[in-house]
Amino acid sequence: MPYVVRRLAAFIVAALVQSAVIFAFLRMLPGDAAMVLGGTTATPEQTARLRAQMGLDRPYPVQYLSWLSDVLHGNLGVSQLSGKAVGAQVGVRMEVTLPLAVLGLAVALAIGIPLGVLAVTARSAKLRRALQICAIVAGSIPALWGGLLLVLIFGKGVGLLGVLPSQGFPSGGWRAPGRALASLALPALSIGIITGAQLLRYVRSALVDVCDTDYIAQAMVAGMTRAQAVRRVGLRLAAPQIVSVAGLAFASMMTGVVVVENLFALPGFATLLMNDLKGRDFLAVQSELLLLSLLFLVMGLVVDMLHHALDPRLKDAAGFGADADGGAAAVASAAVVSSAATGEGDEA
């Protein structure tokens, strides 16, 4: 509990600091919503009246505290350009972006973890080398180029196979789940394959480090093959690192889908943010950026909690009194015992 309280306190402080930074940096940009609404033909007096009607003539500290008070009460404000509630707009757009990021992460995990394990356990040196080369090449592909390639292969009407939609999202949204999933398939593959290739390299590197420890040897002495020891013991020891990378990958997907959403004409959150930024709708932009920053903070908090659940070595740092070597040995021993109990060790 003391560790959880400290993490929550740090979360609150970081959120307040980020809100102040977002507000300050947006005010450094030239122009505002009044100038956009007034257009190039508006006189300075007309622009000043618009600014007063929108409350943009108030001192910055007053504007910041007013905005922060509204956010704490669950009110993200009203768009100065469209007149719609920012929270409602974000909710509609997140119905596209959030499932897209989840599907992209699922694709990345399905690619990165199995192939990362195979890159360590494969008996063929050529296969291991080929997986490393593929990971480097695939991880270096720009999302725009990768998406275009997938459209040319799988896109309906333009692709060689023509099996998946390449543009838009159903007007009914998730009331037609089959069509909605189909429209997100190519975008999810576009970001999932690239992220999966990067995850493959992280998993391989983490497992290589684990293979140099005595815990893999202990598992092999208990009757496992090297491949079984890596899968059943090595993955458990490397789990905290993999969780960290996966958590950061998910948060990055939420902010890095701008190109993908534009390419596939998806009405997602990234498109909304870019449109509001072009229109200098700072009230909407600052609320949207705050939500993104809170997402990063939440992912960091979740990853920290999962670390403590997966790695007993961290309990010592939190003041629970377990030593690091004993924690790692407990993880490895648990894996060996569970495998032996099911007879897998004897079969090996």
N, C-alpha and C positions, 0 to 999 in steps of 0.2 A: 504493500500500500504506500509506503513512503516514496518508493520509486515512481509509482503511478501518479502520485500527487505532484512530484517534481516535474514529471513530463507534461502533465496537464497545465501546470503553471507556466512552463516554458512555451507551451503551445499558445496560451493566451497572450503572453508578452510578444511572441513572434508575430501573431496575427495583428496586434495593434501597431507594431512597428511597420509591418508590410502595408497596412492600410494608410499610414501616414506617408510612406515612401511613394505609393501609387498615386495618392492625391497630389503630392508635391510635384512629381515628375510630369504628370499630365498637364499641370498648369504651366509648365515650361514650354509646351508646344504652342506654336503660333495659331491664332484664330480661336473661335468658339462657336457654339451653336447659333448664337444671335447673328453672327456674320454669315453663316451658311444659310439661315432662313431669310435674311435680308437680301442676300444676293449681291451681285456687283453693282446694281443700280441704287441700292439703299444709301441714303444720306447718313452722315455721322449721327444726326439727331434721331433718326429712325432706328439705327442700330443701338443707340443708347437706351431708347425706350424698350426695345426688345430685351436688352440685357437686364433692365430693371424688372420687367415682367417675369423673367426666368430666375430672378434672384442672383444673377451673375455679378451684380455690382456690389454685393456684400463683401466684407473682408474675408480673406481666405480662411482664417481660423474659425470664423462663424460658419462658413460653408462646410468646413471639414467636420466640426462638431455636430452640425445639423444632420449631415449625411451619416456619420457614425451612429448617432442616436437612432435614426431610422433603421439602419442595418441591424442594430441590437434588438430592435422591436420586430424584426422579420420583414421590414419594408425596404426593398432594394431601390425604390424610387420609381419615377415615371420618365420615360424617354422624352427628351426635350424636342425631338424631331417628329416622332410618330405619335406621341401622346399615349402610348400603351405602357402598361406596367412592365418594368424590366424583369421582375420575377416570373411573370407569365410568359414573356418571350423566351427567357432562358429555359424554362421548363419545357416548352415546345421543342426548342432546338436540341436540348439534351436527350430527347427521345431518339434522336438520330446519332449524336456524337458519342454518348455513353455506350450504347450497344455496339457501335463501331469499334470503340477502344477495347471493349471486353472481348469481342470476336477476334480482333487483331492480337490481343494478348494470348487468347486460346491457341491461335495458329502459331504464335511465336513459341509458346511452351511445348506444343506438340512437335515442333521442329527442333528446338534448341536442346531440350533435355535428352530425348532418346539419341539424337545424333551426337550430342556431346559425350554421352556415355560410350557410344560406339567408337568415337574418335580415340578413346582411351583403351577400350577393351578389345578392339578388333585385332585379330592375330596378324592380318596382312598389313605390312608397313605401307604398301601402296594405297590401301584403302584409307588408312589413317591420314596419310599425306593428302589424298584427294579430298577428304572431308575438310581439312584445314584450308586448302586452297579455295574450295567452294564457299566456305564461311567468309573468307576475306573478300572474295569477289562479290558475293551476294550482299554482304554487309556494306559494301561501298557503292551499291547501286542507288542513285537518287530516286526518291519516291515518285517523282513525276515520270521519269523514264520507265521505271518498273510498272507503274500503273498503265502507261500507254502500251507497253508490251503485252500486259494481260488483256487489255481491251482488244488489241489486234488478234489475240489468240481466242479469247472466250466471249468477247462482246457480241451481243445480238445485233445483226444488221451489218456489222463491220468486221467481225472476227472470223477466223478460219473455222472455228467450231460453232460459234454463235449460240451459246447455251445460257448465258447469264446477261442480265441487264447491265448496260454500261453508263446509263444516265438517269438521274432523278431518283425520287423516293415516292412511294404511293401516297396519293392525296388523303387516303383514309388512315395513313399511318399504320400502327400496329393492330388495327382492326382487321387487317389482312396480313397475318404474320408470315405466311409463306412468301408473298410478294415482297414484304419488307426485308426478310432475311436474304432473299435472292438479290435485292438491290444493294445490300451491304456486303455481299460475298466478295466481289472483286476489290472494293476498297479495303476490306479486312485483309485479303491476301496481299495487297500492295504493301501495307505497313507491317503485316505479320511476318512475311518472308524475310524482309530486311531486318526486323528486330530479332527474329528467330535465329538468323545467321550470327548476329552479334551475341545473342544468348548462348549459342553453341560454343563460341570461343570462351566465354566466361565459365561455362560448365566444365569444359575440357581443362581449363587452367586450374580451376578449383579441385577437380578430381586428381590431376597430376600431383598437386601439392599433398593431397591426402594419401596418395599411393606411397609417398616417401615416409609415412609414419609407421609405427609398429602395430597400429590397429588393424591394418590390412593383413599383415603377417599373422596376427593373432587369429583373425577370421579364417585364413587359409590353413592354419594349424588345426582349427576346429573342424576342418573337412570341406570348406568351400573351395571352389576354383577361384582364380583371380578375378574373372568377370563377375562371378556371384558376389565376391567380397566387395568389389567396387560398387555394384548396384545396391547391395543391401546394407553395407556399412559405410562405404565412401559417400554415398548420396546423403545419408543422415548427417555425417560430419560436415559436409559441404552445404547442407540445407540453408543455414543462415546467410551465406554469401549469395546463394541462388535466390532466396527470398528478397534480399536487398536489390539485386539487379532486376528482378521481375517487378518489384514495386516501383522502382524508378522508371522502368520501361513503360508501365501503365500510365504513370503521371505524364511522361513525355509524350505519349500518344495523344493524351487529351489536349496538349498544346501544339502538337506537331502535325495535326490532321488538316491544316489549312490548305495545303497543296492538294491533298487527296479529295477533300470536299469540293474544292473548285473544279478539279479534273472531272469528277463524277457528278457534278451539279447536285450535290446533296445540301439540303437546307439545314445545316448543322450549326453548332455553337461557334465554331471558328469563323464561319462566314458571317454570322451576326456580329461578332466582335470586330472583324475587319470593316464591315459596313459602318458600324457606329464610330469607329476610329476615323474613317474617312470623312464622316459628317461632323466630326468634332463634338459628338454628343458625349461630353466628358462624364456626365452623371451616370449614363448607362455603362460607359467603358470602365469607369472606376469600380462599379459594382461587379461587372463581369470579371475584371482582372482580380478582384478580391476573392471571388469564388474560386478562380484557378489557383491562386496562392494558397487558399485554405485547403484545396484538394491536395497540393503538395505536402502541406503540413500534416494532414490526416494520413496520407500514405506513409510519411515518415514515422508517425506515431504507431500506426498499425505494424509497420516493419519492426520497430523496436520491441513491441509486445511479442511479436512472433519470434524474434530472436531469443527472448528470455524463455519462451515456451519450448523452443527447439534446442537451445544450447545451454546446458546447466553451468558451463564455465562462466557465463555472465552473471550468475547469481552472486558470485564473490564480489564483483564490482558494485552490485546493488546492495551489498551488505547482508547477504543471506548466509555467508560463511562456508560456501562450497569452494574447494580449490579447483584450479583450472584443469590440472591433469586428471584429477578424479572425475570431473565432469565429462571430459572427453572419453575417458575409459568407460564411464557409465553408458554413454551413447553407443560406443562400439560393442560393449558387452551385451547390451540389450538386443542389438541387432543379431549378434552371434547366437545368443540364447533363443531368440524367437525363431531363427532359422533352424536351429537344431531341434527345437520342440516340434516343428512341423515335419521333420525328417528330411529337409532339404540338404542339410549338412551331410548326413549319412549318404544320401544319393550321390553327392559330389565326390 
